[in-house]
Amino acid sequence: MKAIEIRELSESELEARISEAKKTLFNLKFQKASGQLDNPMKIKNLKRDIAKIETVARELKLGINIEKPIKKSVKISEAKKTRATKETKEKSKNGTDKAKVLKKAAKKENA
């Protein structure tokens, strides 16, 4: 479970998830002791999930706001806009068409 998904949950949902995960952890430890556990990594992953959920719950109690990361598509579109503005500025400054030369050079590098 990712922290972004956990941050979308309410405080009561977080508490429910914590209690559910701790019960599951107890059962996994019991299976390990009896030799019935197939994948011991389940315990490690579940402990990490519990820690993530408890961290987010604590952040909510303290009123700490964590900014959500910007999606890649937004970053890419912003980069394209800045690139286009740079090309037009270069074109208008020199009167020559540097933008076309830069585009050709970029195409050659990609090919």
N, C-alpha and C positions, 0 to 999 in steps of 0.2 A: 504494500500500500504506500502510495506517495504522500508526502506532506501536503501537497497542493490539494489532494482529494480530502485529506483529513481536515484542513482548515475550512472547508465548505460546510462541515457538520456543526450542529448546535452543541451547546454544552451538555445537555442531557444525553444526546446521542453519543458524545464522546465517553461519558461515564458508562453507558451501556456497552460500548465497544470494549472499554478497558476491562470490565467485569467478565465479559464473554471471552476475551482473549486470555485472561488469567485462568479461567476454568479450563480452557483448551490447553494451556501450558501445563496445568496440573495433570491432565489426562495424558499428555505426551510424555511427561516425566514418569508417570506410572507405567506407561507402555515400555519406556526405555529400561526401567528397573526390571520388568518382567521379561525383557528380551523380545518384545513384539514390535518394536519400532522399526519401520522399514528405512526411513530417511532421517538420520539424526540432525540434518541441517534445518529441519522444520522447527526444532526448538530454538536454534539461533535466530532464524528469521522472525519467529513469533516474538522473541524477546525484543528484537529491534522494532517491530511494529508497536509493541506495548510502549516502548520508550518514546517513539514518535508521537503516539496518541497522548501520552502523559505530558509531553513537552508542549504540544498545541493547547491542551487543556489548561496548563499553567499559564501560557501566554494569554489566553482569554481571561483568566482570573486577574492577571496583573494589568490587563488592558494594553498589551503590546500588540501593535499592528505591524504585520509583516507584509511588505509590498509584493504583489503577485508579479512574476516575471513576465516580460513582454514576449509575445509570441514571435516566432521567427519570421512569419509572413509580414508582420508589421515592420520589423527591422529591415527586411529585404526591400520593401516598397519605399521606406525612407531612404535607403542607400541609393536606390534608383533615382529618386527625386533629386538628391544632392548631386549625383553624377550628372544628371541632365542640366541642372543649373550651372554646374562648373563648365560644362561643354559650351553652353550658350554664352557665358561670361567670356570664355577664351575666344570665342568666335567674334564677339562684339569688340573686344579689346584690340585685337590685332588686325581685324578686317579680313584675315585669312580664315580658312576653314580648318582649324586645328581639330575640331570635333570629329570630322570625317577621318582625318589621319589617325586619331586615337582609336576610333572604332575599328578601322582596318587593322591596326596593330593588335588590338584585343582579339579580333577574329583569327588572326594568324597564330597567336599564342594558344588559343583554344583548340585550333585544328591540329 
